[in-house]
Amino acid sequence: LKGSHKINRIIDDAQPVIAWHPNSDILSFTEDIRGKLNLTFYSLESGKSTRKELFEIDQILDMDFDNGGKQMVFSAVDNGQTDLYRYYVVGNRQVKLTDDSFDDLNPRFVKNDRAVVFSSNRKDEKLIKGKKEKGAAGTYDIFLYYLKDEGGYLEQITFTPEYNEFESFEYGSDK
């Protein structure tokens, strides 16, 4: 696929962000069209694409589908702040999961879609929405966000002050 006008500008190597639907016949990717962030679903079978505009998000850094392909989780930037979002594909609706000054990166669904594993520079397991805390940890550790209908809770998986840990994933039902 290709699109957009070719003009002289600084190329954003962070775009597009892509994710495969669990049935492996739909490729989703982000694109900026006329200054608006869009999520496009391209069907390999039909060759058709569906574009959905995303609101209140400036940029998506990473994304992942749940096992059923009905929800996604994003690491996204809004007003310079990186947080996690849960996205409902059918309703084109997103819900902010974290809302603080810490960076939340590389989310992946785990535990049969009941939790999201991600990297963060947060200092502890506290999840206080809207709090703009100073003094983020210097390194990134792995956290689990347990999903619930009305807010979730965090569990810190690793604590390695000397190392950064990114790109975590589940490789077994309990690992």
C-alpha positions as CSV (number, residue, x, y, z in Angstrom):
1,L,0.0,0.0,0.0
2,K,1.1,3.5,-0.6
3,G,-0.5,6.9,-0.4
4,S,-0.1,10.5,0.5
5,H,1.6,13.3,-1.4
6,K,5.3,13.3,-1.8
7,I,6.7,16.5,-0.4
8,N,10.1,17.5,1.0
9,R,9.8,17.0,4.7
10,I,11.5,15.2,7.6
11,I,10.5,11.6,7.4
12,D,8.9,10.1,10.6
13,D,10.5,6.7,10.9
14,A,8.1,5.8,13.7
15,Q,5.2,5.5,11.3
16,P,3.5,3.4,10.3
17,V,2.9,1.2,13.3
18,I,1.6,-2.2,12.3
19,A,-0.2,-5.1,13.9
20,W,-1.6,-8.3,12.5
21,H,-5.1,-9.4,13.3
22,P,-5.1,-12.8,15.1
23,N,-6.7,-14.6,12.1
24,S,-3.7,-13.3,10.0
25,D,-5.7,-12.0,7.1
26,I,-6.0,-8.3,8.2
27,L,-3.1,-6.0,8.6
28,S,-3.8,-2.9,10.7
29,F,-1.5,0.2,10.5
30,T,-1.5,3.8,11.5
31,E,-1.3,6.7,9.1
32,D,-1.4,10.4,9.4
33,I,-3.9,11.9,6.9
34,R,-4.1,15.7,6.7
35,G,-2.9,16.0,10.3
36,K,-5.3,13.4,11.7
37,L,-4.3,10.1,13.1
38,N,-6.1,7.1,11.5
39,L,-6.1,3.4,12.1
40,T,-6.5,1.4,8.8
41,F,-7.5,-2.2,8.6
42,Y,-6.5,-3.8,5.3
43,S,-8.0,-7.2,4.3
44,L,-5.6,-9.4,2.4
45,E,-8.6,-11.5,1.2
46,S,-10.7,-8.8,-0.3
47,G,-8.0,-6.1,-0.9
48,K,-10.2,-3.5,0.7
49,S,-9.3,-1.2,3.6
50,T,-11.3,0.4,6.3
51,R,-10.0,3.6,7.9
52,K,-11.0,4.8,11.3
53,E,-10.0,8.2,12.7
54,L,-8.6,8.2,16.2
55,F,-9.4,11.1,18.5
56,E,-7.4,12.6,21.4
57,I,-4.2,10.7,20.5
58,D,-1.3,12.4,18.7
59,Q,0.7,9.3,17.9
60,I,0.6,5.5,18.5
61,L,4.0,4.0,19.4
62,D,3.0,0.3,19.6
63,M,-0.2,-1.8,19.4
64,D,-1.5,-5.3,19.8
65,F,-4.7,-7.2,19.2
66,D,-6.4,-9.5,21.7
67,N,-6.9,-13.1,20.8
68,G,-10.4,-12.5,19.4
69,G,-9.4,-9.5,17.3
70,K,-12.1,-7.3,18.8
71,Q,-9.9,-5.2,21.0
72,M,-6.5,-3.6,20.8
73,V,-4.1,-2.1,23.3
74,F,-2.0,1.0,22.3
75,S,0.9,2.7,23.7
76,A,0.1,6.2,22.6
77,V,1.1,9.8,23.0
78,D,-1.3,12.6,23.9
79,N,0.0,16.1,24.7
80,G,3.5,14.7,25.2
81,Q,2.4,12.1,27.6
82,T,2.8,8.3,26.9
83,D,0.0,6.1,28.3
84,L,-1.8,2.9,27.6
85,Y,-5.2,2.8,25.8
86,R,-7.7,0.0,25.3
87,Y,-9.3,0.2,21.9
88,Y,-12.6,-1.4,20.9
89,V,-12.5,-2.2,17.1
90,V,-16.2,-2.4,16.5
91,G,-17.2,0.8,18.2
92,N,-14.0,2.8,17.3
93,R,-13.7,3.8,21.0
94,Q,-10.7,4.0,23.1
95,V,-10.3,4.1,26.9
96,K,-7.2,5.5,28.6
97,L,-5.9,2.8,31.0
98,T,-3.0,4.8,32.5
99,D,-2.9,8.6,33.0
100,D,0.2,9.7,34.7
101,S,3.6,11.2,33.9
102,F,5.4,7.8,33.4
103,D,6.1,6.3,30.0
104,D,4.2,3.1,29.3
105,L,5.6,1.3,26.2
106,N,5.3,-2.0,24.2
107,P,2.0,-3.3,25.4
108,R,0.9,-6.9,24.7
109,F,-2.2,-8.8,25.8
110,V,-1.4,-11.8,28.1
111,K,-3.2,-14.2,30.4
112,N,-6.0,-14.9,27.9
113,D,-6.5,-11.2,27.4
114,R,-7.2,-10.5,31.1
115,A,-4.0,-8.5,31.4
116,V,-1.5,-6.3,29.5
117,V,2.3,-6.7,29.9
118,F,4.3,-3.5,29.2
119,S,7.5,-1.6,29.9
120,S,7.5,1.5,32.1
121,N,9.8,3.8,34.0
122,R,7.3,4.1,36.9
123,K,8.7,3.8,40.4
124,D,6.1,1.4,41.9
125,E,2.8,-0.3,41.4
126,K,0.7,2.8,42.2
127,L,-1.9,3.7,39.6
128,I,-3.2,7.1,40.3
129,K,-4.9,8.6,37.2
130,G,-4.3,12.2,36.5
131,K,-1.3,12.5,38.9
132,K,1.7,14.3,37.4
133,E,4.4,12.9,39.6
134,K,8.0,14.0,39.1
135,G,11.0,11.8,39.4
136,A,10.4,8.8,37.2
137,A,12.7,6.0,37.6
138,G,15.7,6.1,35.3
139,T,15.2,2.6,33.9
140,Y,12.3,0.6,32.5
141,D,10.9,-2.4,34.2
142,I,8.1,-4.9,33.2
143,F,4.6,-4.4,34.6
144,L,1.3,-6.2,34.3
145,Y,-1.9,-4.2,34.1
146,Y,-4.9,-6.4,35.1
147,L,-7.9,-5.3,33.0
148,K,-11.3,-4.8,34.6
149,D,-14.4,-3.1,33.4
150,E,-14.0,-0.2,35.8
151,G,-10.3,0.3,36.1
152,G,-7.5,-2.2,36.8
153,Y,-4.5,-2.6,38.9
154,L,-0.7,-3.0,38.4
155,E,1.8,-5.7,39.3
156,Q,5.5,-5.1,38.9
157,I,7.2,-8.1,37.4
158,T,10.8,-7.0,37.3
159,F,13.0,-4.6,39.3
160,T,16.4,-4.1,37.7
161,P,17.7,-0.6,38.4
162,E,20.8,-1.1,36.2
163,Y,19.0,-2.3,33.1
164,N,16.1,-1.3,30.8
165,E,13.6,-4.0,29.8
166,F,11.5,-3.7,26.7
167,E,9.4,-5.8,24.3
168,S,8.1,-8.3,26.8
169,F,5.7,-11.1,25.7
170,E,4.0,-14.2,27.0
171,Y,5.6,-17.5,25.8
172,G,3.5,-19.8,27.9
173,S,0.3,-19.7,29.9
174,D,2.2,-19.0,33.1
175,K,5.4,-17.4,31.7
